[in-house]
């Protein structure tokens, strides 16, 4: 194989793994929160008596991002990307205030490095919101200031290749990371692992499926 071809393959391999130095490949990350009812297609008409009225609706955390493209590169993809997310809120359990960290991840099969806008979503079911949020007052239901969110994209080697924070709006990611880490120092603090669900585990798993990056089953 000619030296030029070898060099080209090496460059492509570095782009695909994204693990050479933790390069930022997912850029211009923006996070928004939406509260909505579940997809009507997921309704089970066999249940004649509901288990109870839920105070909350599904919380959808929407992550907008732009995969970085290389000059003159075509049809370049990165495989095995993980979106790791944490959402912090002050809730209650046993009648006392507790800081809860909702966490979860989405595992992508592959994402094209095309420079275009992509959107990923993760959700918290209403049952968990009812369980952990206060039972009275303005915090009974989710508002724009209920949660603080960290979204990190990781390559197959565990290197961070993109990150964003909500409601932190600065462009200094180091400052955003420090701000979020301070939230994690609050006591008492309880992590609710697996409480943030990937899109393919929710009623929206088949909605506009071709408009989203492919998630591993």
MARVOVO-609201 format. One line per field, with one value per residue (C-alpha): residue in three letters; x, y, z. Coordinates in Angstrom, 1 decimal. Each point is the difference from the previous one (the first is absolute). Layout:
residues N
code <- c(ALA;...)
u <- c(X;...)
v <- c(Y;...)
w <- c(Z;...)
end
This chain:
residues 217
code <- c(UNK;UNK;UNK;UNK;UNK;UNK;UNK;UNK;UNK;UNK;UNK;UNK;UNK;UNK;UNK;UNK;UNK;UNK;UNK;UNK;UNK;UNK;UNK;UNK;UNK;UNK;UNK;UNK;UNK;UNK;UNK;UNK;UNK;UNK;UNK;UNK;UNK;UNK;UNK;UNK;UNK;UNK;UNK;UNK;UNK;UNK;UNK;UNK;UNK;UNK;UNK;UNK;UNK;UNK;UNK;UNK;UNK;UNK;UNK;UNK;UNK;UNK;UNK;UNK;UNK;UNK;UNK;UNK;UNK;UNK;UNK;UNK;UNK;UNK;UNK;UNK;UNK;UNK;UNK;UNK;UNK;UNK;UNK;UNK;UNK;UNK;UNK;UNK;UNK;UNK;UNK;UNK;UNK;UNK;UNK;UNK;UNK;UNK;UNK;UNK;UNK;UNK;UNK;UNK;UNK;UNK;UNK;UNK;UNK;UNK;UNK;UNK;UNK;UNK;UNK;UNK;UNK;UNK;UNK;UNK;UNK;UNK;UNK;UNK;UNK;UNK;UNK;UNK;UNK;UNK;UNK;UNK;UNK;UNK;UNK;UNK;UNK;UNK;UNK;UNK;UNK;UNK;UNK;UNK;UNK;UNK;UNK;UNK;UNK;UNK;UNK;UNK;UNK;UNK;UNK;UNK;UNK;UNK;UNK;UNK;UNK;UNK;UNK;UNK;UNK;UNK;UNK;UNK;UNK;UNK;UNK;UNK;UNK;UNK;UNK;UNK;UNK;UNK;UNK;UNK;UNK;UNK;UNK;UNK;UNK;UNK;UNK;UNK;UNK;UNK;UNK;UNK;UNK;UNK;UNK;UNK;UNK;UNK;UNK;UNK;UNK;UNK;UNK;UNK;UNK;UNK;UNK;UNK;UNK;UNK;UNK;UNK;UNK;UNK;UNK;UNK;UNK)
u <- c(0.0;1.3;1.1;-2.6;-2.8;1.3;0.0;-3.5;-1.3;1.7;-1.6;-3.5;0.6;0.8;-3.2;-2.1;1.1;0.3;2.3;3.4;-0.1;-3.7;-0.5;-3.3;-2.0;-3.5;-0.3;-2.4;-2.0;-3.3;-2.3;-3.7;-2.7;-3.5;-2.9;-2.6;-2.5;1.1;-0.6;-3.7;1.3;1.3;-3.4;-1.2;-3.8;-0.1;0.5;-3.5;1.0;3.3;2.3;-0.2;0.2;3.5;1.0;2.7;0.4;2.9;3.1;1.9;3.5;0.9;3.7;0.8;3.5;2.2;2.5;3.2;1.0;3.5;1.0;-0.5;-1.2;-2.9;-2.1;1.9;-1.7;0.7;-1.2;-0.9;-0.7;-1.6;-2.1;0.3;-2.4;-0.6;-2.9;0.2;-3.0;-1.0;-2.7;-1.2;-0.2;-1.2;-1.1;3.4;1.7;2.5;2.1;-0.8;2.2;-2.0;2.4;0.0;1.6;-0.7;2.2;0.2;0.9;1.6;-0.2;1.1;2.5;-1.9;0.0;-3.8;-2.4;-0.9;-2.4;0.1;-2.7;-0.1;-3.1;-1.0;-3.3;-2.7;-0.2;3.6;-0.6;-3.0;2.1;2.9;-1.3;-1.7;-3.7;-1.1;0.9;1.4;2.5;-2.7;0.3;3.0;0.8;2.8;2.2;-0.8;3.0;3.6;1.4;3.3;0.2;3.3;0.8;2.6;2.0;0.6;3.0;-1.9;1.4;-2.3;-0.5;-2.7;-1.9;-2.7;-1.8;-3.4;-0.9;3.6;0.2;3.7;2.4;2.8;-0.5;2.5;-2.1;-3.1;1.7;1.0;-3.5;-1.6;2.6;-0.9;-3.6;1.2;1.6;-3.4;-0.9;-1.9;0.2;-1.5;0.6;-3.0;1.8;-1.8;-2.7;0.8;-1.2;1.3;-2.5;-0.3;-1.3;-2.9;-3.3;1.8;2.4;-1.6;-1.1;1.9;2.6;1.9;0.6;2.2;3.4;-0.2;-0.1;1.2;-2.8)
v <- c(0.0;3.4;2.4;2.5;-2.6;-1.1;3.5;0.6;-3.1;1.0;3.4;-1.5;-2.5;2.9;1.8;-3.1;-0.9;3.6;-1.3;1.3;2.9;0.5;2.4;1.9;-1.6;0.9;3.8;2.9;-2.1;1.5;-1.6;0.6;-1.5;-0.8;-1.4;-2.0;-2.8;-3.4;-1.0;-1.0;-3.0;-1.4;-0.1;-3.3;-0.2;-3.2;2.0;1.2;1.4;2.1;-0.6;3.7;3.5;1.2;3.5;0.1;-0.7;-1.6;2.3;0.1;1.2;1.1;0.3;1.8;-0.5;0.3;-2.7;1.6;-0.6;0.0;2.0;-1.9;-3.1;-2.0;-2.8;0.0;-1.7;-0.6;-3.2;-1.0;3.5;0.2;3.0;0.0;2.3;1.2;2.2;1.4;1.2;0.7;-2.5;-1.8;-3.4;-1.0;3.6;1.5;1.9;-1.9;0.8;-2.6;-0.8;-1.6;-1.8;-2.1;-0.6;-0.4;-2.3;0.9;-2.5;2.7;3.8;1.7;2.9;2.1;3.5;0.0;0.4;-3.1;-0.5;-2.6;-0.4;-1.7;-0.2;-0.3;-1.9;1.9;-2.7;0.8;3.7;-0.5;-2.3;2.4;3.5;1.8;-0.8;3.6;3.5;1.2;-2.8;-2.7;0.1;0.6;3.6;1.6;0.3;-3.4;-1.8;0.7;-2.2;-1.3;-1.8;-1.5;-1.9;-2.7;-2.0;-3.8;0.7;2.0;3.4;3.0;1.2;2.6;1.4;2.5;1.3;1.4;2.6;1.1;2.1;0.9;-1.1;-0.9;-3.8;-0.1;2.5;-2.0;-3.2;1.7;1.4;-3.4;-1.7;2.4;-1.2;-3.5;1.0;0.7;-2.3;-2.2;-1.1;-3.2;-1.2;-1.6;-2.1;-0.9;2.5;1.9;-2.2;-0.1;0.8;-3.6;-1.0;2.5;0.4;2.1;-2.8;-0.2;3.6;1.7;-2.7;0.9;3.5;-1.2;-1.7;-3.8;-1.3;-3.4;-2.4)
w <- c(0.0;-0.9;2.9;-1.0;0.3;3.3;1.3;-1.2;1.8;3.2;-0.1;-0.6;2.8;2.5;-1.1;0.4;3.5;1.2;2.8;-1.1;2.4;1.0;-2.9;0.0;-2.7;1.2;0.0;0.6;2.5;1.2;2.6;0.4;2.3;-1.1;2.1;-2.0;0.1;-1.3;-3.6;-0.4;-2.0;3.3;1.7;1.2;-0.2;1.9;3.3;0.9;3.4;0.1;2.9;1.0;-1.2;-0.8;0.9;-2.6;-3.7;-1.8;0.2;-3.3;0.0;-3.5;-1.0;-3.2;-1.4;-3.1;-0.7;-1.2;-3.5;-1.4;-3.1;-3.2;2.0;-1.4;1.4;3.4;2.9;3.7;1.6;3.6;1.3;3.4;1.2;3.8;1.8;3.5;1.2;3.6;2.0;3.6;0.9;3.1;1.5;3.4;0.6;-0.4;-2.8;-2.0;-3.1;-2.6;-3.0;-2.8;-2.4;-3.1;-3.4;-3.6;-2.1;-3.7;-2.7;-2.2;-0.6;-3.2;0.4;-2.5;1.7;0.0;2.9;1.8;2.9;2.8;2.7;3.4;2.2;3.7;0.5;1.9;2.7;1.1;0.0;2.2;2.2;0.6;-0.4;2.9;0.4;0.5;-1.2;-3.3;-0.1;-0.2;-3.8;-2.2;-0.9;-2.0;3.2;1.5;-1.5;-0.7;-2.8;-1.2;-3.4;-1.0;-3.2;0.5;-2.6;0.2;2.2;2.5;-1.1;0.1;-3.6;0.7;3.0;0.9;3.1;0.9;1.0;-0.2;-3.1;-0.1;-2.7;2.4;0.4;2.9;1.9;-0.8;1.3;3.2;0.5;-0.4;2.2;2.8;-0.2;0.5;3.3;1.7;2.9;0.4;-3.6;-1.6;-3.5;-1.7;-2.6;-3.2;0.6;-3.2;-2.8;-3.6;-2.7;-1.1;3.5;-0.1;-1.8;-2.6;-1.1;-3.5;-0.4;-2.9;0.4;-3.1;1.2;2.8;0.3;0.3;3.6;0.9;1.1)
end
